[in-house]
Amino acid sequence: MQDGDTLNATGLFFYSFIVTGNVDYLFRITLLKKLGHVHPLVTVLGVIVGLGLFGFIGLIFGPLLVNYIILLFQIYTNEFIDNKPEA
């Protein structure tokens, strides 16, 4: 077993975990909020569901899938539930 520079390795691990990981999640949530008007909870839920269903590619398709389901429910509500015939 080879001895290395444990202090630098530990620092790199924490830098990668804190900075790189958080920048990805915060950037994704901010970008989807501004461009697509998607709530941050939908994004987080979509990432979790997408990773479970599709694996790595689920990071992209998960939030889209959740957002499409919400949109489909809104369309159904507007067309069939809100427009009751008047007698």
Backbone atoms as SQL, in Angstrom:
CREATE TABLE atoms (id INTEGER PRIMARY KEY, chain TEXT, resi INTEGER, resn TEXT, atom TEXT, x REAL, y REAL, z REAL);
INSERT INTO atoms VALUES
  (1, 'A', 1, 'MET', 'N', 0.841, -1.168, 0.000),
  (2, 'A', 1, 'MET', 'CA', 0.000, 0.000, 0.000),
  (3, 'A', 1, 'MET', 'C', 0.890, 1.235, 0.000),
  (4, 'A', 2, 'GLN', 'N', 0.495, 2.202, -0.815),
  (5, 'A', 2, 'GLN', 'CA', 1.312, 3.400, -0.959),
  (6, 'A', 2, 'GLN', 'C', 0.706, 4.536, -0.134),
  (7, 'A', 3, 'ASP', 'N', 1.574, 5.239, 0.571),
  (8, 'A', 3, 'ASP', 'CA', 1.117, 6.382, 1.357),
  (9, 'A', 3, 'ASP', 'C', 1.078, 7.606, 0.468),
  (10, 'A', 4, 'GLY', 'N', 0.037, 8.402, 0.619),
  (11, 'A', 4, 'GLY', 'CA', -0.112, 9.595, -0.200),
  (12, 'A', 4, 'GLY', 'C', -0.317, 10.813, 0.671),
  (13, 'A', 5, 'ASP', 'N', -0.721, 11.854, 0.038),
  (14, 'A', 5, 'ASP', 'CA', -0.970, 13.110, 0.736),
  (15, 'A', 5, 'ASP', 'C', -2.427, 13.127, 1.192),
  (16, 'A', 6, 'THR', 'N', -2.658, 12.669, 2.395),
  (17, 'A', 6, 'THR', 'CA', -4.011, 12.510, 2.919),
  (18, 'A', 6, 'THR', 'C', -4.718, 13.851, 3.085),
  (19, 'A', 7, 'LEU', 'N', -4.013, 14.877, 3.486),
  (20, 'A', 7, 'LEU', 'CA', -4.626, 16.188, 3.702),
  (21, 'A', 7, 'LEU', 'C', -5.166, 16.760, 2.392),
  (22, 'A', 8, 'ASN', 'N', -4.376, 16.704, 1.327),
  (23, 'A', 8, 'ASN', 'CA', -4.857, 17.205, 0.039),
  (24, 'A', 8, 'ASN', 'C', -6.000, 16.352, -0.518),
  (25, 'A', 9, 'ALA', 'N', -5.931, 15.047, -0.322),
  (26, 'A', 9, 'ALA', 'CA', -6.998, 14.168, -0.792),
  (27, 'A', 9, 'ALA', 'C', -8.305, 14.452, -0.058),
  (28, 'A', 10, 'THR', 'N', -8.225, 14.668, 1.234),
  (29, 'A', 10, 'THR', 'CA', -9.409, 14.990, 2.019),
  (30, 'A', 10, 'THR', 'C', -9.980, 16.339, 1.604),
  (31, 'A', 11, 'GLY', 'N', -9.114, 17.317, 1.392),
  (32, 'A', 11, 'GLY', 'CA', -9.560, 18.638, 0.937),
  (33, 'A', 11, 'GLY', 'C', -10.232, 18.575, -0.418),
  (34, 'A', 12, 'LEU', 'N', -9.678, 17.799, -1.334),
  (35, 'A', 12, 'LEU', 'CA', -10.274, 17.636, -2.663),
  (36, 'A', 12, 'LEU', 'C', -11.630, 16.940, -2.577),
  (37, 'A', 13, 'PHE', 'N', -11.749, 15.963, -1.691),
  (38, 'A', 13, 'PHE', 'CA', -13.024, 15.269, -1.506),
  (39, 'A', 13, 'PHE', 'C', -14.101, 16.240, -1.029),
  (40, 'A', 14, 'PHE', 'N', -13.800, 17.025, 0.003),
  (41, 'A', 14, 'PHE', 'CA', -14.792, 17.961, 0.522),
  (42, 'A', 14, 'PHE', 'C', -15.108, 19.065, -0.472),
  (43, 'A', 15, 'TYR', 'N', -14.115, 19.528, -1.208),
  (44, 'A', 15, 'TYR', 'CA', -14.352, 20.537, -2.247),
  (45, 'A', 15, 'TYR', 'C', -15.291, 19.977, -3.319),
  (46, 'A', 16, 'SER', 'N', -15.026, 18.772, -3.756),
  (47, 'A', 16, 'SER', 'CA', -15.869, 18.157, -4.784),
  (48, 'A', 16, 'SER', 'C', -17.278, 17.922, -4.266),
  (49, 'A', 17, 'PHE', 'N', -17.386, 17.463, -3.051),
  (50, 'A', 17, 'PHE', 'CA', -18.695, 17.156, -2.480),
  (51, 'A', 17, 'PHE', 'C', -19.508, 18.424, -2.244),
  (52, 'A', 18, 'ILE', 'N', -18.898, 19.446, -1.679),
  (53, 'A', 18, 'ILE', 'CA', -19.632, 20.657, -1.307),
  (54, 'A', 18, 'ILE', 'C', -19.820, 21.583, -2.496),
  (55, 'A', 19, 'VAL', 'N', -18.752, 21.963, -3.152),
  (56, 'A', 19, 'VAL', 'CA', -18.838, 22.978, -4.208),
  (57, 'A', 19, 'VAL', 'C', -19.432, 22.401, -5.486),
  (58, 'A', 20, 'THR', 'N', -18.849, 21.364, -6.005),
  (59, 'A', 20, 'THR', 'CA', -19.289, 20.825, -7.288),
  (60, 'A', 20, 'THR', 'C', -20.698, 20.251, -7.204),
  (61, 'A', 21, 'GLY', 'N', -20.996, 19.507, -6.178),
  (62, 'A', 21, 'GLY', 'CA', -22.321, 18.925, -6.039),
  (63, 'A', 21, 'GLY', 'C', -23.402, 19.968, -5.858),
  (64, 'A', 22, 'ASN', 'N', -23.162, 20.951, -5.029),
  (65, 'A', 22, 'ASN', 'CA', -24.169, 21.977, -4.786),
  (66, 'A', 22, 'ASN', 'C', -24.347, 22.906, -5.964),
  (67, 'A', 23, 'VAL', 'N', -23.286, 23.205, -6.677),
  (68, 'A', 23, 'VAL', 'CA', -23.411, 24.067, -7.852),
  (69, 'A', 23, 'VAL', 'C', -24.302, 23.404, -8.891),
  (70, 'A', 24, 'ASP', 'N', -24.153, 22.099, -9.085),
  (71, 'A', 24, 'ASP', 'CA', -24.988, 21.388, -10.048),
  (72, 'A', 24, 'ASP', 'C', -26.457, 21.466, -9.655),
  (73, 'A', 25, 'TYR', 'N', -26.769, 21.148, -8.417),
  (74, 'A', 25, 'TYR', 'CA', -28.165, 21.151, -7.996),
  (75, 'A', 25, 'TYR', 'C', -28.746, 22.557, -7.959),
  (76, 'A', 26, 'LEU', 'N', -28.013, 23.516, -7.439),
  (77, 'A', 26, 'LEU', 'CA', -28.523, 24.884, -7.375),
  (78, 'A', 26, 'LEU', 'C', -28.671, 25.484, -8.762),
  (79, 'A', 27, 'PHE', 'N', -27.724, 25.211, -9.648),
  (80, 'A', 27, 'PHE', 'CA', -27.810, 25.736, -11.008),
  (81, 'A', 27, 'PHE', 'C', -28.997, 25.136, -11.747),
  (82, 'A', 28, 'ARG', 'N', -29.224, 23.840, -11.562),
  (83, 'A', 28, 'ARG', 'CA', -30.348, 23.170, -12.226),
  (84, 'A', 28, 'ARG', 'C', -31.674, 23.743, -11.734),
  (85, 'A', 29, 'ILE', 'N', -31.814, 23.911, -10.424),
  (86, 'A', 29, 'ILE', 'CA', -33.058, 24.433, -9.862),
  (87, 'A', 29, 'ILE', 'C', -33.286, 25.867, -10.314),
  (88, 'A', 30, 'THR', 'N', -32.245, 26.687, -10.298),
  (89, 'A', 30, 'THR', 'CA', -32.374, 28.085, -10.708),
  (90, 'A', 30, 'THR', 'C', -32.709, 28.193, -12.189),
  (91, 'A', 31, 'LEU', 'N', -32.059, 27.406, -13.013),
  (92, 'A', 31, 'LEU', 'CA', -32.289, 27.451, -14.451),
  (93, 'A', 31, 'LEU', 'C', -33.715, 27.005, -14.798),
  (94, 'A', 32, 'LEU', 'N', -34.176, 25.923, -14.200),
  (95, 'A', 32, 'LEU', 'CA', -35.532, 25.460, -14.476),
  (96, 'A', 32, 'LEU', 'C', -36.581, 26.423, -13.928),
  (97, 'A', 33, 'LYS', 'N', -36.272, 27.090, -12.821),
  (98, 'A', 33, 'LYS', 'CA', -37.218, 28.051, -12.260),
  (99, 'A', 33, 'LYS', 'C', -37.372, 29.262, -13.174),
  (100, 'A', 34, 'LYS', 'N', -36.254, 29.756, -13.713),
  (101, 'A', 34, 'LYS', 'CA', -36.301, 30.957, -14.548),
  (102, 'A', 34, 'LYS', 'C', -36.795, 30.672, -15.963),
  (103, 'A', 35, 'LEU', 'N', -36.326, 29.619, -16.580),
  (104, 'A', 35, 'LEU', 'CA', -36.683, 29.337, -17.969),
  (105, 'A', 35, 'LEU', 'C', -38.031, 28.636, -18.107),
  (106, 'A', 36, 'GLY', 'N', -38.293, 27.682, -17.253),
  (107, 'A', 36, 'GLY', 'CA', -39.493, 26.880, -17.429),
  (108, 'A', 36, 'GLY', 'C', -40.567, 27.116, -16.399),
  (109, 'A', 37, 'HIS', 'N', -40.332, 28.013, -15.447),
  (110, 'A', 37, 'HIS', 'CA', -41.276, 28.286, -14.364),
  (111, 'A', 37, 'HIS', 'C', -41.665, 26.993, -13.646),
  (112, 'A', 38, 'VAL', 'N', -40.654, 26.196, -13.333),
  (113, 'A', 38, 'VAL', 'CA', -40.857, 24.921, -12.651),
  (114, 'A', 38, 'VAL', 'C', -40.497, 25.117, -11.184),
  (115, 'A', 39, 'HIS', 'N', -41.365, 24.662, -10.297),
  (116, 'A', 39, 'HIS', 'CA', -41.122, 24.783, -8.866),
  (117, 'A', 39, 'HIS', 'C', -39.915, 23.921, -8.479),
  (118, 'A', 40, 'PRO', 'N', -39.066, 24.414, -7.559),
  (119, 'A', 40, 'PRO', 'CA', -37.886, 23.645, -7.165),
  (120, 'A', 40, 'PRO', 'C', -38.198, 22.262, -6.592),
  (121, 'A', 41, 'LEU', 'N', -39.312, 22.104, -5.895),
  (122, 'A', 41, 'LEU', 'CA', -39.653, 20.780, -5.374),
  (123, 'A', 41, 'LEU', 'C', -39.953, 19.787, -6.486),
  (124, 'A', 42, 'VAL', 'N', -40.533, 20.270, -7.575),
  (125, 'A', 42, 'VAL', 'CA', -40.779, 19.404, -8.732),
  (126, 'A', 42, 'VAL', 'C', -39.455, 18.943, -9.319),
  (127, 'A', 43, 'THR', 'N', -38.482, 19.851, -9.360),
  (128, 'A', 43, 'THR', 'CA', -37.170, 19.492, -9.882),
  (129, 'A', 43, 'THR', 'C', -36.498, 18.440, -9.016),
  (130, 'A', 44, 'VAL', 'N', -36.502, 18.638, -7.717),
  (131, 'A', 44, 'VAL', 'CA', -35.855, 17.684, -6.806),
  (132, 'A', 44, 'VAL', 'C', -36.574, 16.334, -6.853),
  (133, 'A', 45, 'LEU', 'N', -37.892, 16.356, -6.812),
  (134, 'A', 45, 'LEU', 'CA', -38.655, 15.111, -6.898),
  (135, 'A', 45, 'LEU', 'C', -38.404, 14.408, -8.228),
  (136, 'A', 46, 'GLY', 'N', -38.332, 15.193, -9.299),
  (137, 'A', 46, 'GLY', 'CA', -38.070, 14.615, -10.611),
  (138, 'A', 46, 'GLY', 'C', -36.704, 13.963, -10.713),
  (139, 'A', 47, 'VAL', 'N', -35.706, 14.569, -10.102),
  (140, 'A', 47, 'VAL', 'CA', -34.358, 13.981, -10.116),
  (141, 'A', 47, 'VAL', 'C', -34.354, 12.668, -9.352),
  (142, 'A', 48, 'ILE', 'N', -35.009, 12.651, -8.201),
  (143, 'A', 48, 'ILE', 'CA', -35.037, 11.419, -7.399),
  (144, 'A', 48, 'ILE', 'C', -35.787, 10.311, -8.135),
  (145, 'A', 49, 'VAL', 'N', -36.941, 10.635, -8.688),
  (146, 'A', 49, 'VAL', 'CA', -37.726, 9.640, -9.427),
  (147, 'A', 49, 'VAL', 'C', -37.002, 9.221, -10.701),
  (148, 'A', 50, 'GLY', 'N', -36.415, 10.193, -11.398),
  (149, 'A', 50, 'GLY', 'CA', -35.724, 9.897, -12.653),
  (150, 'A', 50, 'GLY', 'C', -34.525, 8.995, -12.473),
  (151, 'A', 51, 'LEU', 'N', -33.767, 9.207, -11.400),
  (152, 'A', 51, 'LEU', 'CA', -32.621, 8.342, -11.151),
  (153, 'A', 51, 'LEU', 'C', -33.068, 6.911, -10.880),
  (154, 'A', 52, 'GLY', 'N', -34.165, 6.766, -10.173),
  (155, 'A', 52, 'GLY', 'CA', -34.666, 5.419, -9.887),
  (156, 'A', 52, 'GLY', 'C', -35.199, 4.713, -11.124),
  (157, 'A', 53, 'LEU', 'N', -35.859, 5.461, -12.006),
  (158, 'A', 53, 'LEU', 'CA', -36.467, 4.843, -13.188),
  (159, 'A', 53, 'LEU', 'C', -35.504, 4.668, -14.350),
  (160, 'A', 54, 'PHE', 'N', -34.719, 5.719, -14.644),
  (161, 'A', 54, 'PHE', 'CA', -33.910, 5.734, -15.860),
  (162, 'A', 54, 'PHE', 'C', -32.410, 5.679, -15.626),
  (163, 'A', 55, 'GLY', 'N', -31.962, 5.736, -14.399),
  (164, 'A', 55, 'GLY', 'CA', -30.531, 5.765, -14.130),
  (165, 'A', 55, 'GLY', 'C', -29.979, 7.162, -14.340),
  (166, 'A', 56, 'PHE', 'N', -28.771, 7.253, -14.868),
  (167, 'A', 56, 'PHE', 'CA', -28.094, 8.543, -15.005),
  (168, 'A', 56, 'PHE', 'C', -28.853, 9.500, -15.920),
  (169, 'A', 57, 'ILE', 'N', -29.433, 9.009, -16.983),
  (170, 'A', 57, 'ILE', 'CA', -30.172, 9.863, -17.916),
  (171, 'A', 57, 'ILE', 'C', -31.440, 10.417, -17.250),
  (172, 'A', 58, 'GLY', 'N', -31.847, 9.841, -16.138),
  (173, 'A', 58, 'GLY', 'CA', -32.993, 10.325, -15.391),
  (174, 'A', 58, 'GLY', 'C', -32.792, 11.687, -14.768),
  (175, 'A', 59, 'LEU', 'N', -31.540, 12.148, -14.693),
  (176, 'A', 59, 'LEU', 'CA', -31.296, 13.506, -14.208),
  (177, 'A', 59, 'LEU', 'C', -31.963, 14.533, -15.113),
  (178, 'A', 60, 'ILE', 'N', -32.096, 14.207, -16.366),
  (179, 'A', 60, 'ILE', 'CA', -32.738, 15.118, -17.317),
  (180, 'A', 60, 'ILE', 'C', -34.205, 14.760, -17.494),
  (181, 'A', 61, 'PHE', 'N', -34.501, 13.472, -17.695),
  (182, 'A', 61, 'PHE', 'CA', -35.864, 13.059, -18.000),
  (183, 'A', 61, 'PHE', 'C', -36.778, 13.004, -16.786),
  (184, 'A', 62, 'GLY', 'N', -36.248, 12.886, -15.597),
  (185, 'A', 62, 'GLY', 'CA', -37.075, 12.829, -14.394),
  (186, 'A', 62, 'GLY', 'C', -37.888, 14.092, -14.164),
  (187, 'A', 63, 'PRO', 'N', -37.243, 15.279, -14.102),
  (188, 'A', 63, 'PRO', 'CA', -38.026, 16.507, -13.922),
  (189, 'A', 63, 'PRO', 'C', -38.998, 16.757, -15.071),
  (190, 'A', 64, 'LEU', 'N', -38.625, 16.392, -16.294),
  (191, 'A', 64, 'LEU', 'CA', -39.548, 16.552, -17.422),
  (192, 'A', 64, 'LEU', 'C', -40.766, 15.658, -17.255),
  (193, 'A', 65, 'LEU', 'N', -40.557, 14.428, -16.844),
  (194, 'A', 65, 'LEU', 'CA', -41.653, 13.491, -16.651),
  (195, 'A', 65, 'LEU', 'C', -42.615, 13.984, -15.577),
  (196, 'A', 66, 'VAL', 'N', -42.097, 14.433, -14.452),
  (197, 'A', 66, 'VAL', 'CA', -42.949, 14.929, -13.371),
  (198, 'A', 66, 'VAL', 'C', -43.705, 16.173, -13.818),
  (199, 'A', 67, 'ASN', 'N', -43.027, 17.058, -14.552),
  (200, 'A', 67, 'ASN', 'CA', -43.669, 18.280, -15.024),
  (201, 'A', 67, 'ASN', 'C', -44.768, 17.967, -16.045),
  (202, 'A', 68, 'TYR', 'N', -44.557, 16.998, -16.913),
  (203, 'A', 68, 'TYR', 'CA', -45.583, 16.612, -17.888),
  (204, 'A', 68, 'TYR', 'C', -46.796, 15.992, -17.199),
  (205, 'A', 69, 'ILE', 'N', -46.586, 15.233, -16.145),
  (206, 'A', 69, 'ILE', 'CA', -47.703, 14.649, -15.408),
  (207, 'A', 69, 'ILE', 'C', -48.534, 15.749, -14.746),
  (208, 'A', 70, 'ILE', 'N', -47.870, 16.739, -14.172),
  (209, 'A', 70, 'ILE', 'CA', -48.588, 17.865, -13.565),
  (210, 'A', 70, 'ILE', 'C', -49.348, 18.642, -14.627),
  (211, 'A', 71, 'LEU', 'N', -48.736, 18.877, -15.777),
  (212, 'A', 71, 'LEU', 'CA', -49.389, 19.594, -16.862),
  (213, 'A', 71, 'LEU', 'C', -50.598, 18.813, -17.386),
  (214, 'A', 72, 'LEU', 'N', -50.472, 17.512, -17.526),
  (215, 'A', 72, 'LEU', 'CA', -51.583, 16.681, -17.976),
  (216, 'A', 72, 'LEU', 'C', -52.750, 16.740, -16.991),
  (217, 'A', 73, 'PHE', 'N', -52.450, 16.731, -15.709),
  (218, 'A', 73, 'PHE', 'CA', -53.493, 16.835, -14.689),
  (219, 'A', 73, 'PHE', 'C', -54.182, 18.201, -14.758),
  (220, 'A', 74, 'GLN', 'N', -53.417, 19.279, -14.988),
  (221, 'A', 74, 'GLN', 'CA', -54.014, 20.610, -15.112),
  (222, 'A', 74, 'GLN', 'C', -54.916, 20.708, -16.344),
  (223, 'A', 75, 'ILE', 'N', -54.497, 20.128, -17.449),
  (224, 'A', 75, 'ILE', 'CA', -55.322, 20.139, -18.655),
  (225, 'A', 75, 'ILE', 'C', -56.607, 19.356, -18.424),
  (226, 'A', 76, 'TYR', 'N', -56.503, 18.198, -17.804),
  (227, 'A', 76, 'TYR', 'CA', -57.690, 17.398, -17.505),
  (228, 'A', 76, 'TYR', 'C', -58.649, 18.164, -16.594),
  (229, 'A', 77, 'THR', 'N', -58.099, 18.813, -15.577),
  (230, 'A', 77, 'THR', 'CA', -58.928, 19.582, -14.652),
  (231, 'A', 77, 'THR', 'C', -59.643, 20.721, -15.370),
  (232, 'A', 78, 'ASN', 'N', -58.932, 21.436, -16.226),
  (233, 'A', 78, 'ASN', 'CA', -59.546, 22.557, -16.942),
  (234, 'A', 78, 'ASN', 'C', -60.622, 22.104, -17.919),
  (235, 'A', 79, 'GLU', 'N', -60.413, 20.995, -18.576),
  (236, 'A', 79, 'GLU', 'CA', -61.345, 20.549, -19.607),
  (237, 'A', 79, 'GLU', 'C', -62.575, 19.840, -19.049),
  (238, 'A', 80, 'PHE', 'N', -62.402, 18.998, -18.047),
  (239, 'A', 80, 'PHE', 'CA', -63.491, 18.129, -17.639),
  (240, 'A', 80, 'PHE', 'C', -64.091, 18.444, -16.276),
  (241, 'A', 81, 'ILE', 'N', -63.353, 19.037, -15.386),
  (242, 'A', 81, 'ILE', 'CA', -63.873, 19.265, -14.044),
  (243, 'A', 81, 'ILE', 'C', -64.388, 20.692, -13.879),
  (244, 'A', 82, 'ASP', 'N', -63.671, 21.685, -14.376),
  (245, 'A', 82, 'ASP', 'CA', -64.075, 23.088, -14.214),
  (246, 'A', 82, 'ASP', 'C', -65.218, 23.474, -15.126),
  (247, 'A', 83, 'ASN', 'N', -65.419, 22.829, -16.258),
  (248, 'A', 83, 'ASN', 'CA', -66.457, 23.197, -17.222),
  (249, 'A', 83, 'ASN', 'C', -67.695, 22.326, -17.066),
  (250, 'A', 84, 'LYS', 'N', -68.381, 22.476, -15.956),
  (251, 'A', 84, 'LYS', 'CA', -69.610, 21.710, -15.747),
  (252, 'A', 84, 'LYS', 'C', -70.741, 22.390, -16.503),
  (253, 'A', 85, 'PRO', 'N', -71.617, 21.610, -17.155),
  (254, 'A', 85, 'PRO', 'CA', -72.723, 22.220, -17.918),
  (255, 'A', 85, 'PRO', 'C', -73.723, 22.879, -16.991),
  (256, 'A', 86, 'GLU', 'N', -74.224, 24.025, -17.447),
  (257, 'A', 86, 'GLU', 'CA', -75.205, 24.750, -16.655),
  (258, 'A', 86, 'GLU', 'C', -76.605, 24.278, -17.043),
  (259, 'A', 87, 'ALA', 'N', -77.452, 24.060, -16.059),
  (260, 'A', 87, 'ALA', 'CA', -78.793, 23.554, -16.325),
  (261, 'A', 87, 'ALA', 'C', -79.806, 24.677, -16.436);
